[in-house]
Amino acid sequence: MASLGELERAVMDLLWAGQEAATANTLRDLLARDSEAGGGRAGHQGKDLAVTTVLTVLSRLEKKGLVERERGTRPHRYQAVSSREDHTAELMHEVLGSAPDREAVLARFIGSVTESEAATLRKLLGEL
Amino acid sequence: MFWTSYFLAVLALVLAWPVPVLLSRAAWPARAPFTAMVLWQAIALAGGLSMIGAMLIYGLEPIGDNLIAGLRALAGMVFLNQPTTALGFWHLFALSAAALLSAHLVFTLLLTYVKIERQRRRHRELLALLASPSSDGPGTVVINHDSPVAYCLPGGARSVTVLSDGLMARLEPAELRAVLIHENAHLSQRHDLLLWAFAAWRQALPWFPTTRYAQLAVNSLIEMLADDVALRSESKATLIKAIALVAGGQAPSVSAARPAGGEGSVTGGFSTTGSFSATGGADSPRTTASRVSRLLSPEPPLKPAYRAMVLAASALLLAAPTALLIVPGLLG
């Protein structure tokens, strides 16, 4: 059985790749197909994957604010809240921004530099 | 009792303003970052201790010859309804202030921890979905982004070092190793604990010069410590080149890294950057500049005798207020 973390990732990959909202059933079928196409590496969990497991994964993702569901239809259809690129941008914004309280969250190799300092460093690089 | 509270008040004052200002201007911390780090911690702890201690001793003066006797008498008033007539207004004021300040410091420390952990957890969740494992070792992941970025997200066993595609594309293998060693040094030396404590210290007393200077100094000292670890296995030129490549490639893309959503989110992101760079622009560049100049024109490490002196001074700084608070009670 793949871990919930791996399944979350696989489900997000599908939702990010797909154009429209998908039901848990559709997602289960896609996951099963992917794991068969992936050969032995992913094991047989695709076939055994229950729709309830996919629903668990989806509700975890919903709680994390990554997935939203259309409640108008039955069964519910799920889609990603924002694109993979937007999430990456959100992460990088957190990393590159320099709010004082963020400085304690993570340690960057280089803190933010001013344009003039970056220019000085580029010049230095030319001399090295 | 009176001279004790007077002495502690003077110590608190000295540690709140002139000492951190002088230390932040001194050049020697770059030559002995570890020693300087110990001193900053001693200043912060001794400062807090003498601040609270001064108020406590002053407030307890009428009801006890020393701290322990005074606290015992106070406990009698609070819990056993003994008469409080001995305490004047200013004594009660000082005692309340001491209690409030202590609670404020502890509460801010905890609150800062919760905030930091919440942000880290969210960050880790997104990384689990967005980043792919790197071949550079366990706990290292790569994220798909063009600007050269490297950072580590502390979290005990779940600590992770993140590299961007842009970084991997720009750096030679040796430079990449230097970056990884640098980031791993942050994790193995538990710099996150220092960042947390000094962030909380500043958050709790933002109007005290000491907390701002201390946080800036600590931010810069941990980078130097991590650089020193990287220098043990990679050459100076490699590290400088890595710093210059990352810093040089990063600056223009800071504004390009805003969320590429609608118009609204772009302007929203931009205005926040504006306010961030007010602090970031003043604080961080000095760190990078001092790191590079430290590598370019290295000065010899501080002599062991001087380092021992600073360490002894740090110990004394902690021991003096502690002894003043506790020893009279033990003797009496």
Interface residues (C-beta under 8 A of the other chain):
Chain A: G5 E8 R9 M12 K64 L66 S82 R84 E85 D86 H87 T88 A89 E90 L91 M92 H93 E94 V95 L96 G97 S98 A99 P100 D101 R102 E103 A104 V105 L106 A107 R108 F109 I110 G111 S112 V113 T114 E115 E117 A118 A119 L121 R122 L124 L125 L128
Chain B: T112 K115 I116 Q119 R120 H123 E125 L126 L127 A128 L129 L130 I143 N144 H145 S147 V149 A150 Y151 C152 L153 P154 V162 S164 V179 H182 E183 H186 H191 D192 L195 W196 F198 A199 R202 Q203 Q215 N219 I222 A226 A237 I240 K241 A242 I243 A244 L245 V246 A247 G248 Q250 A251 P252 S253 V254 A257 R258 P259 A260 G261 G269 T272 T273 F276 S277 T279 G280 G281 D283 S284 P285 T287 T288 A289 V292 L296
